[in-house]
Amino acid sequence: MPADDLLGCAVYPDRESRLDGGGEVQLLTFYANPPVIRAGAKTLLCYGVANAQTVRVEPAFEELNPSISRCVEVRPARDTEYK
């Protein structure tokens, strides 16, 4: 399955490292904790990727860097589904 089909999270490969044996791009984790909140409340949106050069979550809320394990705090003002 292509990496951009996993859990709706778009992950872009570092093509040079793939050519040099860096491995396939992998989405390791993508979840919110807590997974459901009221509008304006905070949650942690967590992700982990391997062999990626860039990471994008939609709707965008800040610039994200590739990481094996990272959580960022988000406070959606209305019903929001992160992809």
Legacy VTK file of the C-alpha trace (Angstrom):
# vtk DataFile Version 3.0
C-alpha trace
ASCII
DATASET POLYDATA
POINTS 83 float
0.000 0.000 0.000
1.456 3.427 -0.865
2.478 5.474 2.160
0.035 8.265 1.300
-2.899 5.823 1.611
-2.135 4.870 5.208
-4.572 6.412 7.693
-5.057 9.392 5.402
-1.653 10.838 6.312
0.462 12.140 3.439
4.117 11.153 3.691
6.669 12.068 1.031
9.763 9.926 0.457
13.318 11.142 0.347
14.052 9.860 -3.156
17.830 10.132 -2.787
17.962 7.985 0.353
15.699 5.406 -1.314
18.162 5.182 -4.204
21.009 4.806 -1.716
19.309 1.952 0.138
17.550 4.159 2.698
14.443 1.970 2.604
10.793 2.511 1.837
8.841 5.322 3.438
6.786 3.997 6.344
4.040 5.589 8.390
4.699 4.129 11.829
1.984 5.861 13.886
-0.777 8.453 13.429
-3.311 9.084 16.203
-4.828 11.672 18.523
-4.881 11.366 22.313
-7.637 11.769 23.334
-9.156 10.818 19.973
-12.402 12.816 20.411
-12.687 16.241 22.057
-15.078 19.201 22.258
-14.435 22.232 20.013
-11.652 24.391 21.462
-10.293 21.646 23.709
-6.764 20.384 23.237
-5.502 17.006 22.105
-2.140 15.577 21.160
-1.798 14.652 17.500
0.968 12.064 17.277
2.825 10.677 14.288
5.886 8.671 13.405
7.530 8.107 10.021
10.620 6.353 8.747
12.672 7.264 5.659
10.634 10.413 4.892
12.007 13.788 3.875
8.859 15.775 4.654
5.585 15.259 6.523
2.225 16.950 5.936
-0.978 16.748 7.944
-4.231 18.248 6.688
-5.642 20.597 7.689
-2.228 22.198 8.195
-1.581 23.748 11.606
2.216 24.091 11.766
5.298 22.954 9.903
6.118 19.346 10.771
9.432 17.559 10.468
9.980 13.842 9.958
10.270 12.011 13.250
10.048 8.424 14.426
7.813 9.592 17.293
6.412 13.080 17.821
3.262 14.589 19.340
2.039 18.154 18.876
-0.772 19.902 20.705
-3.736 21.011 18.598
-6.918 22.894 19.535
-9.424 22.595 16.695
-12.134 25.276 16.820
-14.729 23.001 15.163
-15.204 19.395 14.024
-11.910 18.452 12.401
-10.588 15.241 10.904
-6.815 15.231 10.541
-5.345 13.338 7.610
LINES 1 84
83 0 1 2 3 4 5 6 7 8 9 10 11 12 13 14 15 16 17 18 19 20 21 22 23 24 25 26 27 28 29 30 31 32 33 34 35 36 37 38 39 40 41 42 43 44 45 46 47 48 49 50 51 52 53 54 55 56 57 58 59 60 61 62 63 64 65 66 67 68 69 70 71 72 73 74 75 76 77 78 79 80 81 82
